[in-house]
Amino acid sequence: MRTGKRTRRGRAAPSRTNDPEKTKQDIIAVATAEFSTKGLSGARIDEIAARTRTSKRMIYYYFGSKEALYLTVLEEAYGRIRQIEAELHLDHLAPEEALRRLVSFTFDYQNAHTDFIRLVMNENIHQGEYLAQSKTIQKLNVPAIEAVRSVYERGRAAKIFRNGVDPVDLHMSISALCFFNVSNRHTFSTIFKRDMISPAAIAARRASIVDMIVRFVRR
């Protein structure tokens, strides 16, 4: 029976699969669901191991600790949305059209990826403690703000957008409106007896948010 390589401390490391990278990605995918549903404290490495047909030992071998796996999940979650944002090619669009596209994308992505919303909510419970440890996430957010800044400055130069709008504040406003639509949909629906999850309701809310943001920056 083959054994894994020996670590510096002399213990045998877990045997690698034929595709260790795929194994790691499978673990991250399952861990994303586990952490987003149960939070850091409620998530169980045993459950992640069982659902990925691997072992706790293998998970710790790849990621080091439960907290390190959680941080990796956060980095992957932010990385996915930032990667797609970079592919929107906003510079090829007129400023207002580019802004509408950015807001529409943010709404659609967050609406389709409720796990991302729950991860962010959980990390806010931790007051951003783990996110602050990640240089990767800090770097990922720089291009996101620059994309907003570029669209706004082009619109301002064309005298389409008004002066005095801070790009970070604009990014926050876009995120807040789109985020609330997912994070509070169940409580809002229950309190106000309003359907917020039907295709018609989602489409109407999407159009309303896009229009609000454009009106906010327009001259």
Secondary structure, 3 states (H helix, E strand, C coil): CCCCCECCCCCECCCCCCCHHHHHHHHHHHHHHHHHHHHHHHCCHHHHHHHCCCCHHHHHHHHCCHHHHHHHHHHHHHHHHHHHHHCCCHHHCCHHHHHHHHHHHHHHHHHHCHHHHHHHHHHHHCCCCCHHHCHHHHHHHHHHHHHHHHHHHHHHHCCCECCCCCHHHHHHHHHHHHHHHHHCHHHHHHHHCCCCCCHHHHHHHHHHHHHHHHHHHEC
